[in-house]
Amino acid sequence: MTIVSKRLKELRSAKGLSIQEVARKANIFKKRIEEYENDVKIPSISNAQKLAGCYHVTLCYLVGHTDDPTEVIDVSHKSNKCAVLREEDFSEEDELLIRRSLSEVVHYMDWHENEKK
């Protein structure tokens, strides 16, 4: 059982939600939620983000990179690929949100790649 399927089951149970309720809240088919929880399928990044949002946790937590449901591990320094953005276009808060979002996506992609091996 992958950490994602384990955590999805734990989170749903802790919130006292049925699979149907999670499916409705996250706007994902019930069958797909069942497949994720039973380790039949790996969630797409879009569905992983929806589920993380539904449970109010980060993708970093969902894929097991941290045990703190609110922590995002900044990996922006690991990538040599970046978009060119003008600093004056973004406030400090915008920059923090962008870094956090990118870090979560990188963590998910790393996890997903490892699961395929």
PyMOL commands that place a pseudoatom at each C-alpha (Angstrom):
pseudoatom trace, name=CA, resn=MET, resi=1, chain=A, elem=C, hetatm=0, pos=[0.000, 0.000, 0.000]
pseudoatom trace, name=CA, resn=THR, resi=2, chain=A, elem=C, hetatm=0, pos=[1.428, 3.383, -0.978]
pseudoatom trace, name=CA, resn=ILE, resi=3, chain=A, elem=C, hetatm=0, pos=[1.642, 6.270, 1.448]
pseudoatom trace, name=CA, resn=VAL, resi=4, chain=A, elem=C, hetatm=0, pos=[-0.915, 8.168, -0.646]
pseudoatom trace, name=CA, resn=SER, resi=5, chain=A, elem=C, hetatm=0, pos=[-3.567, 5.460, -0.420]
pseudoatom trace, name=CA, resn=LYS, resi=6, chain=A, elem=C, hetatm=0, pos=[-2.883, 5.040, 3.298]
pseudoatom trace, name=CA, resn=ARG, resi=7, chain=A, elem=C, hetatm=0, pos=[-3.114, 8.754, 3.985]
pseudoatom trace, name=CA, resn=LEU, resi=8, chain=A, elem=C, hetatm=0, pos=[-6.250, 9.186, 1.887]
pseudoatom trace, name=CA, resn=LYS, resi=9, chain=A, elem=C, hetatm=0, pos=[-7.987, 6.473, 3.910]
pseudoatom trace, name=CA, resn=GLU, resi=10, chain=A, elem=C, hetatm=0, pos=[-6.748, 7.928, 7.204]
pseudoatom trace, name=CA, resn=LEU, resi=11, chain=A, elem=C, hetatm=0, pos=[-7.789, 11.474, 6.301]
pseudoatom trace, name=CA, resn=ARG, resi=12, chain=A, elem=C, hetatm=0, pos=[-11.250, 10.440, 5.181]
pseudoatom trace, name=CA, resn=SER, resi=13, chain=A, elem=C, hetatm=0, pos=[-11.749, 8.355, 8.308]
pseudoatom trace, name=CA, resn=ALA, resi=14, chain=A, elem=C, hetatm=0, pos=[-10.487, 11.151, 10.573]
pseudoatom trace, name=CA, resn=LYS, resi=15, chain=A, elem=C, hetatm=0, pos=[-12.946, 13.590, 8.980]
pseudoatom trace, name=CA, resn=GLY, resi=16, chain=A, elem=C, hetatm=0, pos=[-15.782, 11.058, 9.268]
pseudoatom trace, name=CA, resn=LEU, resi=17, chain=A, elem=C, hetatm=0, pos=[-16.590, 11.310, 5.564]
pseudoatom trace, name=CA, resn=SER, resi=18, chain=A, elem=C, hetatm=0, pos=[-17.933, 8.682, 3.206]
pseudoatom trace, name=CA, resn=ILE, resi=19, chain=A, elem=C, hetatm=0, pos=[-16.286, 8.092, -0.155]
pseudoatom trace, name=CA, resn=GLN, resi=20, chain=A, elem=C, hetatm=0, pos=[-19.360, 9.637, -1.772]
pseudoatom trace, name=CA, resn=GLU, resi=21, chain=A, elem=C, hetatm=0, pos=[-18.964, 12.817, 0.314]
pseudoatom trace, name=CA, resn=VAL, resi=22, chain=A, elem=C, hetatm=0, pos=[-15.283, 13.111, -0.591]
pseudoatom trace, name=CA, resn=ALA, resi=23, chain=A, elem=C, hetatm=0, pos=[-16.094, 12.541, -4.257]
pseudoatom trace, name=CA, resn=ARG, resi=24, chain=A, elem=C, hetatm=0, pos=[-18.660, 15.338, -4.153]
pseudoatom trace, name=CA, resn=LYS, resi=25, chain=A, elem=C, hetatm=0, pos=[-16.390, 17.760, -2.258]
pseudoatom trace, name=CA, resn=ALA, resi=26, chain=A, elem=C, hetatm=0, pos=[-13.378, 17.097, -4.472]
pseudoatom trace, name=CA, resn=ASN, resi=27, chain=A, elem=C, hetatm=0, pos=[-15.395, 16.803, -7.700]
pseudoatom trace, name=CA, resn=ILE, resi=28, chain=A, elem=C, hetatm=0, pos=[-13.864, 13.398, -8.484]
pseudoatom trace, name=CA, resn=PHE, resi=29, chain=A, elem=C, hetatm=0, pos=[-15.760, 10.244, -9.412]
pseudoatom trace, name=CA, resn=LYS, resi=30, chain=A, elem=C, hetatm=0, pos=[-16.497, 7.957, -6.451]
pseudoatom trace, name=CA, resn=LYS, resi=31, chain=A, elem=C, hetatm=0, pos=[-14.947, 5.004, -8.277]
pseudoatom trace, name=CA, resn=ARG, resi=32, chain=A, elem=C, hetatm=0, pos=[-11.701, 6.935, -8.704]
pseudoatom trace, name=CA, resn=ILE, resi=33, chain=A, elem=C, hetatm=0, pos=[-11.537, 7.732, -4.965]
pseudoatom trace, name=CA, resn=GLU, resi=34, chain=A, elem=C, hetatm=0, pos=[-12.005, 4.030, -4.238]
pseudoatom trace, name=CA, resn=GLU, resi=35, chain=A, elem=C, hetatm=0, pos=[-9.198, 3.170, -6.679]
pseudoatom trace, name=CA, resn=TYR, resi=36, chain=A, elem=C, hetatm=0, pos=[-6.865, 5.654, -4.986]
pseudoatom trace, name=CA, resn=GLU, resi=37, chain=A, elem=C, hetatm=0, pos=[-7.656, 4.400, -1.501]
pseudoatom trace, name=CA, resn=ASN, resi=38, chain=A, elem=C, hetatm=0, pos=[-7.284, 0.758, -2.561]
pseudoatom trace, name=CA, resn=ASP, resi=39, chain=A, elem=C, hetatm=0, pos=[-3.963, 1.452, -4.272]
pseudoatom trace, name=CA, resn=VAL, resi=40, chain=A, elem=C, hetatm=0, pos=[-5.303, 0.487, -7.696]
pseudoatom trace, name=CA, resn=LYS, resi=41, chain=A, elem=C, hetatm=0, pos=[-4.504, 3.848, -9.296]
pseudoatom trace, name=CA, resn=ILE, resi=42, chain=A, elem=C, hetatm=0, pos=[-2.241, 6.786, -8.533]
pseudoatom trace, name=CA, resn=PRO, resi=43, chain=A, elem=C, hetatm=0, pos=[-3.992, 10.170, -8.449]
pseudoatom trace, name=CA, resn=SER, resi=44, chain=A, elem=C, hetatm=0, pos=[-3.168, 12.628, -11.194]
pseudoatom trace, name=CA, resn=ILE, resi=45, chain=A, elem=C, hetatm=0, pos=[-1.630, 15.834, -9.905]
pseudoatom trace, name=CA, resn=SER, resi=46, chain=A, elem=C, hetatm=0, pos=[-4.930, 17.605, -10.496]
pseudoatom trace, name=CA, resn=ASN, resi=47, chain=A, elem=C, hetatm=0, pos=[-6.873, 15.076, -8.428]
pseudoatom trace, name=CA, resn=ALA, resi=48, chain=A, elem=C, hetatm=0, pos=[-4.140, 14.960, -5.772]
pseudoatom trace, name=CA, resn=GLN, resi=49, chain=A, elem=C, hetatm=0, pos=[-4.430, 18.744, -5.425]
pseudoatom trace, name=CA, resn=LYS, resi=50, chain=A, elem=C, hetatm=0, pos=[-8.219, 18.497, -5.155]
pseudoatom trace, name=CA, resn=LEU, resi=51, chain=A, elem=C, hetatm=0, pos=[-7.968, 15.833, -2.460]
pseudoatom trace, name=CA, resn=ALA, resi=52, chain=A, elem=C, hetatm=0, pos=[-5.284, 17.709, -0.548]
pseudoatom trace, name=CA, resn=GLY, resi=53, chain=A, elem=C, hetatm=0, pos=[-7.543, 20.770, -0.649]
pseudoatom trace, name=CA, resn=CYS, resi=54, chain=A, elem=C, hetatm=0, pos=[-10.542, 18.748, 0.465]
pseudoatom trace, name=CA, resn=TYR, resi=55, chain=A, elem=C, hetatm=0, pos=[-8.622, 17.503, 3.510]
pseudoatom trace, name=CA, resn=HIS, resi=56, chain=A, elem=C, hetatm=0, pos=[-6.742, 20.776, 4.111]
pseudoatom trace, name=CA, resn=VAL, resi=57, chain=A, elem=C, hetatm=0, pos=[-3.305, 19.169, 3.818]
pseudoatom trace, name=CA, resn=THR, resi=58, chain=A, elem=C, hetatm=0, pos=[-0.349, 19.802, 1.522]
pseudoatom trace, name=CA, resn=LEU, resi=59, chain=A, elem=C, hetatm=0, pos=[0.739, 17.578, -1.333]
pseudoatom trace, name=CA, resn=CYS, resi=60, chain=A, elem=C, hetatm=0, pos=[4.025, 17.137, 0.531]
pseudoatom trace, name=CA, resn=TYR, resi=61, chain=A, elem=C, hetatm=0, pos=[2.065, 15.498, 3.346]
pseudoatom trace, name=CA, resn=LEU, resi=62, chain=A, elem=C, hetatm=0, pos=[-0.125, 13.464, 1.025]
pseudoatom trace, name=CA, resn=VAL, resi=63, chain=A, elem=C, hetatm=0, pos=[2.855, 11.854, -0.725]
pseudoatom trace, name=CA, resn=GLY, resi=64, chain=A, elem=C, hetatm=0, pos=[4.783, 11.287, 2.505]
pseudoatom trace, name=CA, resn=HIS, resi=65, chain=A, elem=C, hetatm=0, pos=[7.564, 13.839, 2.176]
pseudoatom trace, name=CA, resn=THR, resi=66, chain=A, elem=C, hetatm=0, pos=[6.583, 15.210, 5.570]
pseudoatom trace, name=CA, resn=ASP, resi=67, chain=A, elem=C, hetatm=0, pos=[4.486, 14.088, 8.507]
pseudoatom trace, name=CA, resn=ASP, resi=68, chain=A, elem=C, hetatm=0, pos=[3.233, 17.630, 9.104]
pseudoatom trace, name=CA, resn=PRO, resi=69, chain=A, elem=C, hetatm=0, pos=[-0.033, 18.129, 7.164]
pseudoatom trace, name=CA, resn=THR, resi=70, chain=A, elem=C, hetatm=0, pos=[0.673, 21.851, 6.758]
pseudoatom trace, name=CA, resn=GLU, resi=71, chain=A, elem=C, hetatm=0, pos=[4.357, 21.738, 5.785]
pseudoatom trace, name=CA, resn=VAL, resi=72, chain=A, elem=C, hetatm=0, pos=[5.654, 22.379, 2.288]
pseudoatom trace, name=CA, resn=ILE, resi=73, chain=A, elem=C, hetatm=0, pos=[9.272, 21.534, 1.682]
pseudoatom trace, name=CA, resn=ASP, resi=74, chain=A, elem=C, hetatm=0, pos=[10.892, 24.149, -0.551]
pseudoatom trace, name=CA, resn=VAL, resi=75, chain=A, elem=C, hetatm=0, pos=[12.731, 22.440, -3.390]
pseudoatom trace, name=CA, resn=SER, resi=76, chain=A, elem=C, hetatm=0, pos=[12.884, 25.426, -5.706]
pseudoatom trace, name=CA, resn=HIS, resi=77, chain=A, elem=C, hetatm=0, pos=[16.679, 25.470, -5.341]
pseudoatom trace, name=CA, resn=LYS, resi=78, chain=A, elem=C, hetatm=0, pos=[16.899, 21.922, -6.799]
pseudoatom trace, name=CA, resn=SER, resi=79, chain=A, elem=C, hetatm=0, pos=[15.632, 22.809, -10.231]
pseudoatom trace, name=CA, resn=ASN, resi=80, chain=A, elem=C, hetatm=0, pos=[17.672, 24.415, -12.956]
pseudoatom trace, name=CA, resn=LYS, resi=81, chain=A, elem=C, hetatm=0, pos=[14.462, 25.030, -14.901]
pseudoatom trace, name=CA, resn=CYS, resi=82, chain=A, elem=C, hetatm=0, pos=[12.625, 28.231, -14.143]
pseudoatom trace, name=CA, resn=ALA, resi=83, chain=A, elem=C, hetatm=0, pos=[10.349, 30.774, -15.661]
pseudoatom trace, name=CA, resn=VAL, resi=84, chain=A, elem=C, hetatm=0, pos=[11.629, 34.280, -16.127]
pseudoatom trace, name=CA, resn=LEU, resi=85, chain=A, elem=C, hetatm=0, pos=[9.456, 36.597, -14.068]
pseudoatom trace, name=CA, resn=ARG, resi=86, chain=A, elem=C, hetatm=0, pos=[9.968, 40.224, -13.255]
pseudoatom trace, name=CA, resn=GLU, resi=87, chain=A, elem=C, hetatm=0, pos=[10.350, 40.684, -9.515]
pseudoatom trace, name=CA, resn=GLU, resi=88, chain=A, elem=C, hetatm=0, pos=[8.266, 43.853, -9.514]
pseudoatom trace, name=CA, resn=ASP, resi=89, chain=A, elem=C, hetatm=0, pos=[5.266, 41.902, -10.835]
pseudoatom trace, name=CA, resn=PHE, resi=90, chain=A, elem=C, hetatm=0, pos=[4.821, 40.025, -7.576]
pseudoatom trace, name=CA, resn=SER, resi=91, chain=A, elem=C, hetatm=0, pos=[4.397, 40.941, -3.960]
pseudoatom trace, name=CA, resn=GLU, resi=92, chain=A, elem=C, hetatm=0, pos=[6.318, 39.042, -1.293]
pseudoatom trace, name=CA, resn=GLU, resi=93, chain=A, elem=C, hetatm=0, pos=[3.146, 37.071, -0.531]
pseudoatom trace, name=CA, resn=ASP, resi=94, chain=A, elem=C, hetatm=0, pos=[2.698, 36.221, -4.229]
pseudoatom trace, name=CA, resn=GLU, resi=95, chain=A, elem=C, hetatm=0, pos=[6.271, 34.965, -4.402]
pseudoatom trace, name=CA, resn=LEU, resi=96, chain=A, elem=C, hetatm=0, pos=[5.765, 32.790, -1.324]
pseudoatom trace, name=CA, resn=LEU, resi=97, chain=A, elem=C, hetatm=0, pos=[2.587, 31.277, -2.787]
pseudoatom trace, name=CA, resn=ILE, resi=98, chain=A, elem=C, hetatm=0, pos=[4.305, 30.608, -6.114]
pseudoatom trace, name=CA, resn=ARG, resi=99, chain=A, elem=C, hetatm=0, pos=[7.274, 28.923, -4.405]
pseudoatom trace, name=CA, resn=ARG, resi=100, chain=A, elem=C, hetatm=0, pos=[4.971, 26.843, -2.238]
pseudoatom trace, name=CA, resn=SER, resi=101, chain=A, elem=C, hetatm=0, pos=[2.867, 25.723, -5.197]
pseudoatom trace, name=CA, resn=LEU, resi=102, chain=A, elem=C, hetatm=0, pos=[5.894, 24.855, -7.308]
pseudoatom trace, name=CA, resn=SER, resi=103, chain=A, elem=C, hetatm=0, pos=[7.482, 22.944, -4.441]
pseudoatom trace, name=CA, resn=GLU, resi=104, chain=A, elem=C, hetatm=0, pos=[4.342, 20.887, -3.968]
pseudoatom trace, name=CA, resn=VAL, resi=105, chain=A, elem=C, hetatm=0, pos=[4.184, 20.072, -7.672]
pseudoatom trace, name=CA, resn=VAL, resi=106, chain=A, elem=C, hetatm=0, pos=[7.861, 19.038, -7.712]
pseudoatom trace, name=CA, resn=HIS, resi=107, chain=A, elem=C, hetatm=0, pos=[7.321, 16.792, -4.683]
pseudoatom trace, name=CA, resn=TYR, resi=108, chain=A, elem=C, hetatm=0, pos=[4.318, 15.168, -6.296]
pseudoatom trace, name=CA, resn=MET, resi=109, chain=A, elem=C, hetatm=0, pos=[6.161, 14.613, -9.571]
pseudoatom trace, name=CA, resn=ASP, resi=110, chain=A, elem=C, hetatm=0, pos=[9.134, 13.057, -7.721]
pseudoatom trace, name=CA, resn=TRP, resi=111, chain=A, elem=C, hetatm=0, pos=[6.814, 10.765, -5.797]
pseudoatom trace, name=CA, resn=HIS, resi=112, chain=A, elem=C, hetatm=0, pos=[4.839, 9.820, -8.909]
pseudoatom trace, name=CA, resn=GLU, resi=113, chain=A, elem=C, hetatm=0, pos=[8.027, 9.001, -10.837]
pseudoatom trace, name=CA, resn=ASN, resi=114, chain=A, elem=C, hetatm=0, pos=[9.250, 6.759, -7.991]
pseudoatom trace, name=CA, resn=GLU, resi=115, chain=A, elem=C, hetatm=0, pos=[5.900, 4.948, -7.853]
pseudoatom trace, name=CA, resn=LYS, resi=116, chain=A, elem=C, hetatm=0, pos=[6.140, 4.040, -11.542]
pseudoatom trace, name=CA, resn=LYS, resi=117, chain=A, elem=C, hetatm=0, pos=[9.484, 2.243, -10.996]
for i in range(1, 117): cmd.bond("trace and resi %d" % i, "trace and resi %d" % (i + 1))
show_as sticks, trace
zoom trace
